[in-house]
Amino acid sequence: MLTIVYFAWVREAIGQDEEQVERPGPNATVADLVESLAARGGGYAEALGDPARLRAAIDQRFVSLDTPIGDAREVALFPPVTGG
């Protein structure tokens, strides 16, 4: 299983902080995961339908969406981080 953690407005749209999902195929990227989650519709489509609005981390390390998930334990999805 793979833990998906949601932050900020992504969490609000989906309606939960995290969930467990079946691990995607061995060559799946974060973008592939986002696409499959967005296909669920509803809040998932709202939050994840435009991947350009997202940032990701695998096992608490920032990554690009084209990064393979591999044997990661956790993928976090969140809006771009701003300073201030």
N, C-alpha and C positions, 0 to 999 in steps of 0.2 A: 504494500500500500504506500501511497505518497500523500503527505500532508500538504494541503494548499492553505496558505494564510492570506487573508485579505485585510487591507488597511484603508483608512479614510473613506472617501466617497465610494470606493469599490466595495468595501465592507457594507456600507449603508445600502447600496443598491441591491446587493446579493442577499443581505439580511442575516449574515453570519460571519463570525470571526475567522473560522477555519473549517475545513472538512477533510475527510479521507477519501481518496479516489483510487481506482485501480491504476497501477503504474502503466504509463503509455509504452508503446513499443520501444525497442532498444535504440532506435535512431531518432526518436521524437525530440523535438525542440520545445522550448518554452512557448514559442509562437503556435506550434501544433496543439499544445495543451490549452492555450488561451482560445484557439479556434473551436476546439471540441467543447469547452465549457460554455462559450458564447452560444453555441448551437442549442443549448438547453432552453434558450428563450428567456422571456421575462426579465428579471433583474440581472441575470447573467449576460443577456444580450445587451442590455443597457450599459452595464459596467465594462464589458469586455469586447463589445462589438467594434470598437475602434482601437486596435492595438497601439497605434501611434500615441495614444494618450496614457500609456502604461509604462511602468518600469518594473523590473523583476529582480529577484535575488534567489539564488540556489544555495541552500544551506548557509544562509546569512552572508552571502557574498554577492554584490551587485554583478549582474550579467546582462548581456544584450538578449533580445528576444529570440535571436537565431542560435542561442547556445543549446547544445544537447543536454537533456535532463540526466541522462546516464543513470547512475545508481543513487542519485540524490535522495535524501530523506524528506526534504521540505522545499517547496517553491512558494515564495511570497510575491504577491501582486499588489501594486500600489501606484498612486499618481506620481508624477515627477516631484522630486524633493526640491523645495526652494529654501534659500537661506533667508535670514532676517533677524 
